[in-house]
Amino acid sequence: MTEAWQPRLVALDIDGTLLKWIEGEGATREEISPAVYDAVHRALDAGAHIVLASGRSPHGMIGIADLLDLHGEERDRLWIVASNGAVVLRYPPFEVVHEETFDAGPAVKAILERHPNALVAVEERGVGYRVSSHFPDGELSGDMIVTDVEELVAGPVSRVIIRDPESTADEFVALAEDLGLHGTNYVVGWTAWLDLAPVGVSKASGLEYVCRELGLGADDVLAIGDGRNDIEMLQWAHRGVAMGQAIQVVIDVADDVTASVFEDGAAIEINQWFSPR
């Protein structure tokens, strides 16, 4: 890093980075702290692009863009990287401009042979999710439409969620490594939650698409995140910063570590690079 460098694009994870976890509930509070709001607007005022990059579905992200007041008549339409990089959209208005899909059937079948009671979900854009059975409250946004597993993965999909409330994150890490999940990219979440995506697709690939459209590159990017699904993004960006509460495998790949989400670590990092308004 040099003193002359300043991010031209700031890529921000949402849950655990912008939003604080609700202790014991496995969910985040849909509130932006004043410190984070102000830091994001410092970057905007300096001309930087703010790109939300999350494992959330597209419709699960636009509300956060609204809370942050990221759009307006004087600004270009937002770029948003959703579904762990499988979907790139512009907002407002809501417009999917890039999507990667794959055949998830073989991977889902292999996982369910090991975890027959696991829940399966596929995004139903604009509505919520089609699910094999209802997920625990608060874990999915929008409506849940119960659908047979075979129908869920009968055609190409951009992302599949596998959730087993009776298992642990460590068990899912071991499961994914053991199965190999050939032809599929995967990331384990904060609990026994497995996201399946096309090979080569991650938040980094989604951000790379956005950068090409903007005439920028990885050297222009500051990225901040806290989860396993942020690892590729933190490695790809010129400066990748882990939140203070991130697990060790995320901290190990980051260029630096900021304070935790409970201490507004994202604001502390952003404020290093942009002067007060």
C-alpha positions as a printed NumPy array, in Angstrom:
array([[  0.   ,   0.   ,   0.   ],
       [  1.129,   3.537,  -0.704],
       [ -0.179,   6.834,   0.631],
       [ -1.077,   7.878,  -2.927],
       [ -3.482,   4.961,  -3.416],
       [ -7.19 ,   5.514,  -2.927],
       [ -9.942,   3.034,  -3.722],
       [-12.023,   3.832,  -6.772],
       [-14.454,   1.021,  -5.923],
       [-15.407,  -0.177,  -2.443],
       [-16.912,  -3.677,  -2.357],
       [-18.906,  -4.376,   0.777],
       [-20.315,  -7.6  ,   2.152],
       [-23.63 ,  -7.064,   3.95 ],
       [-24.304,  -9.487,   6.821],
       [-21.59 ,  -9.244,   9.452],
       [-19.939,  -6.311,   7.663],
       [-22.551,  -3.595,   7.217],
       [-25.192,  -5.201,   9.443],
       [-24.648,  -6.433,  12.988],
       [-25.473, -10.019,  13.927],
       [-28.328, -10.606,  16.362],
       [-26.682, -12.787,  18.974],
       [-27.967, -16.361,  19.009],
       [-30.345, -15.969,  16.067],
       [-28.125, -16.508,  13.02 ],
       [-29.528, -13.36 ,  11.419],
       [-28.664,  -9.683,  11.184],
       [-30.569,  -6.576,  12.174],
       [-31.673,  -4.589,   9.129],
       [-30.214,  -1.335,  10.418],
       [-27.232,   0.714,   9.232],
       [-25.281,   2.409,  12.015],
       [-24.66 ,   6.171,  11.65 ],
       [-20.899,   5.594,  11.557],
       [-21.144,   3.137,   8.648],
       [-23.651,   5.323,   6.802],
       [-21.398,   8.372,   7.105],
       [-18.26 ,   6.484,   6.019],
       [-19.99 ,   5.084,   2.935],
       [-21.134,   8.582,   1.984],
       [-17.631,   9.943,   2.418],
       [-16.506,   7.458,  -0.22 ],
       [-19.443,   8.347,  -2.482],
       [-18.739,  12.071,  -2.132],
       [-15.124,  11.397,  -3.163],
       [-16.352,   9.74 ,  -6.376],
       [-15.832,   6.086,  -5.423],
       [-18.241,   3.399,  -6.576],
       [-19.935,   1.495,  -3.751],
       [-20.792,  -2.084,  -4.745],
       [-22.711,  -4.37 ,  -2.411],
       [-21.426,  -7.952,  -2.767],
       [-23.347, -10.632,  -0.886],
       [-24.598, -14.178,  -0.851],
       [-28.09 , -12.728,  -0.543],
       [-30.557, -12.988,  -3.381],
       [-30.865,  -9.879,  -5.586],
       [-34.138,  -8.773,  -4.03 ],
       [-32.667,  -9.325,  -0.577],
       [-30.037,  -6.664,  -1.294],
       [-31.902,  -3.704,  -2.73 ],
       [-33.396,  -2.857,   0.667],
       [-29.871,  -2.384,   2.024],
       [-29.048,  -0.091,  -0.895],
       [-32.136,   1.916,   0.06 ],
       [-31.098,   2.083,   3.735],
       [-27.698,   3.422,   2.661],
       [-29.215,   5.952,   0.23 ],
       [-26.8  ,   4.759,  -2.426],
       [-28.884,   5.945,  -5.345],
       [-30.33 ,   9.259,  -6.396],
       [-30.873,  11.548,  -9.376],
       [-27.325,  12.869,  -9.205],
       [-25.728,   9.393,  -9.166],
       [-25.334,   6.599, -11.697],
       [-27.397,   3.452, -11.197],
       [-25.893,   1.093,  -8.662],
       [-24.013,  -2.079,  -9.446],
       [-24.866,  -4.962,  -7.101],
       [-23.209,  -8.405,  -6.955],
       [-25.716, -10.928,  -5.596],
       [-25.931, -14.684,  -5.004],
       [-22.186, -14.915,  -4.298],
       [-21.332, -13.541,  -7.733],
       [-23.759, -15.559,  -9.847],
       [-26.006, -12.537, -10.465],
       [-25.001,  -8.948, -11.276],
       [-27.69 ,  -6.289, -11.363],
       [-28.275,  -2.566, -11.737],
       [-30.591,  -0.605,  -9.463],
       [-32.826,   1.357,  -9.659],
       [-34.757,   0.169, -11.521],
       [-34.05 ,  -3.501, -10.813],
       [-32.312,  -5.043, -13.84 ],
       [-30.289,  -8.261, -13.993],
       [-27.444,  -7.635, -16.441],
       [-25.407, -10.819, -15.962],
       [-26.167, -14.294, -14.635],
       [-24.227, -17.559, -14.438],
       [-26.159, -20.852, -14.253],
       [-25.298, -24.547, -13.885],
       [-26.762, -28.027, -13.493],
       [-26.967, -28.532,  -9.729],
       [-28.712, -31.915,  -9.858],
       [-25.695, -34.236,  -9.364],
       [-24.266, -32.214,  -6.477],
       [-27.62 , -31.946,  -4.692],
       [-28.207, -35.675,  -5.083],
       [-24.765, -36.493,  -3.649],
       [-25.315, -34.214,  -0.654],
       [-28.786, -35.549,   0.118],
       [-27.445, -39.106,   0.112],
       [-25.304, -38.058,   3.097],
       [-27.839, -35.656,   4.655],
       [-31.286, -36.92 ,   3.613],
       [-33.105, -34.492,   5.914],
       [-31.294, -31.402,   4.636],
       [-33.353, -28.516,   3.25 ],
       [-32.874, -27.314,  -0.342],
       [-33.708, -23.864,  -1.719],
       [-33.529, -22.167,  -5.128],
       [-34.27 , -18.482,  -5.618],
       [-37.63 , -17.551,  -7.132],
       [-36.739, -14.049,  -8.298],
       [-39.048, -11.315,  -7.128],
       [-40.953, -13.664,  -4.822],
       [-38.546, -15.441,  -2.501],
       [-37.435, -19.067,  -2.732],
       [-38.703, -22.445,  -3.855],
       [-37.8  , -24.855,  -1.05 ],
       [-37.976, -28.572,  -0.343],
       [-39.354, -27.682,   3.098],
       [-39.582, -24.533,   5.185],
       [-36.293, -23.056,   6.434],
       [-35.978, -21.745,  10.024],
       [-37.574, -18.323,  10.503],
       [-35.475, -15.371,   9.384],
       [-32.993, -17.315,   7.259],
       [-34.527, -16.611,   3.842],
       [-36.061, -13.396,   2.549],
       [-39.438, -13.373,   0.804],
       [-41.952, -16.185,   0.437],
       [-41.117, -19.894,   0.611],
       [-42.836, -22.088,  -1.994],
       [-42.581, -25.792,  -1.138],
       [-41.479, -27.782,  -4.212],
       [-40.152, -31.307,  -4.853],
       [-36.356, -31.455,  -4.921],
       [-36.362, -33.011,  -8.4  ],
       [-38.305, -30.029,  -9.697],
       [-36.078, -27.551,  -7.88 ],
       [-32.995, -28.651,  -9.827],
       [-34.654, -29.84 , -13.028],
       [-33.207, -26.939, -15.043],
       [-30.212, -24.567, -14.887],
       [-29.962, -22.511, -11.689],
       [-27.651, -19.739, -10.528],
       [-27.442, -20.833,  -6.891],
       [-28.678, -23.623,  -4.618],
       [-28.778, -23.473,  -0.814],
       [-28.432, -26.639,   1.279],
       [-29.268, -26.271,   4.98 ],
       [-29.24 , -28.904,   7.714],
       [-30.281, -27.51 ,  11.114],
       [-29.095, -30.75 ,  12.716],
       [-25.498, -30.41 ,  11.46 ],
       [-22.618, -27.965,  11.986],
       [-20.52 , -25.765,   9.724],
       [-17.464, -27.962,  10.344],
       [-19.426, -31.049,   9.281],
       [-20.449, -29.299,   6.061],
       [-16.855, -28.237,   5.347],
       [-15.764, -31.872,   5.69 ],
       [-18.717, -33.042,   3.587],
       [-17.933, -30.682,   0.707],
       [-14.244, -31.602,   0.753],
       [-15.049, -35.317,   0.858],
       [-17.561, -35.21 ,  -2.006],
       [-15.437, -32.939,  -4.177],
       [-18.644, -31.619,  -5.8  ],
       [-17.11 , -31.793,  -9.274],
       [-18.326, -29.141, -11.671],
       [-19.621, -27.045,  -8.803],
       [-18.247, -24.221,  -6.704],
       [-19.3  , -24.257,  -3.065],
       [-19.003, -22.168,   0.079],
       [-19.995, -23.052,   3.639],
       [-21.774, -20.346,   5.622],
       [-21.968, -19.424,   9.291],
       [-23.626, -22.739,  10.172],
       [-24.535, -25.956,   8.318],
       [-25.358, -23.879,   5.25 ],
       [-23.882, -24.73 ,   1.861],
       [-24.145, -22.481,  -1.192],
       [-23.649, -24.215,  -4.542],
       [-22.741, -22.146,  -7.602],
       [-21.195, -22.594, -11.062],
       [-17.469, -23.382, -11.122],
       [-15.377, -20.225, -11.14 ],
       [-18.185, -18.061,  -9.803],
       [-17.609, -16.056,  -6.626],
       [-17.965, -12.51 ,  -5.393],
       [-14.593, -11.879,  -7.044],
       [-15.828, -12.952, -10.485],
       [-18.938, -10.788, -10.097],
       [-16.849,  -7.789,  -9.09 ],
       [-14.472,  -8.422, -11.978],
       [-17.456,  -8.168, -14.344],
       [-18.477,  -4.855, -12.751],
       [-14.939,  -3.502, -12.969],
       [-14.711,  -4.317, -16.683],
       [-17.934,  -2.403, -17.28 ],
       [-16.581,   0.576, -15.339],
       [-13.122,   0.526, -16.909],
       [-11.516,  -0.394, -13.585],
       [ -9.46 ,  -3.316, -12.302],
       [ -8.704,  -5.197,  -9.106],
       [ -5.974,  -2.637,  -8.34 ],
       [ -8.726,  -0.053,  -7.818],
       [-10.705,  -2.097,  -5.297],
       [-11.021,  -2.079,  -1.527],
       [-13.067,  -5.085,  -0.35 ],
       [-14.361,  -5.751,   3.165],
       [-16.013,  -8.957,   4.401],
       [-16.253, -11.504,   7.179],
       [-17.318, -14.894,   5.79 ],
       [-15.979, -17.854,   3.854],
       [-17.816, -16.552,   0.792],
       [-15.629, -13.415,   0.978],
       [-12.305, -15.247,   0.681],
       [-11.927, -14.984,  -3.117],
       [-13.029, -11.342,  -3.041],
       [-10.474, -10.417,  -0.368],
       [ -7.706, -12.225,  -2.249],
       [ -8.64 , -10.608,  -5.575],
       [ -8.949,  -6.985,  -4.446],
       [ -5.949,  -4.663,  -4.191],
       [ -6.791,  -4.358,  -0.5  ],
       [ -8.895,  -7.065,   1.141],
       [ -9.873,  -6.431,   4.746],
       [-11.449,  -8.92 ,   7.153],
       [-13.867,  -7.87 ,   9.868],
       [-12.606,  -8.342,  13.412],
       [-15.056, -11.167,  14.203],
       [-14.228, -13.133,  11.022],
       [-13.155, -16.753,  11.371],
       [ -9.451, -17.505,  11.056],
       [ -9.523, -18.828,   7.478],
       [-10.868, -15.443,   6.349],
       [ -8.394, -13.447,   8.421],
       [ -5.537, -15.546,   7.018],
       [ -6.174, -14.417,   3.418],
       [ -6.833, -10.75 ,   4.185],
       [ -4.337,  -7.914,   3.797],
       [ -5.502,  -6.44 ,   7.077],
       [ -8.095,  -6.845,   9.834],
       [-10.368,  -4.056,  11.036],
       [-12.553,  -3.904,  14.135],
       [-15.595,  -6.14 ,  14.482],
       [-19.021,  -5.337,  13.066],
       [-20.144,  -4.425,  16.6  ],
       [-17.454,  -1.708,  16.619],
       [-18.272,  -0.435,  13.092],
       [-15.096,  -1.918,  11.632],
       [-16.199,  -1.231,   8.042],
       [-16.494,   2.476,   8.845],
       [-13.051,   2.51 ,  10.461],
       [-11.489,   0.985,   7.349],
       [-13.312,   3.207,   4.839],
       [-12.44 ,   6.35 ,   6.792],
       [ -8.727,   5.597,   6.384],
       [ -9.035,   6.332,   2.671],
       [-11.552,   9.154,   2.448],
       [-11.443,  12.551,   4.136],
       [-14.363,  13.757,   6.247],
       [-17.207,  15.294,   4.285]])
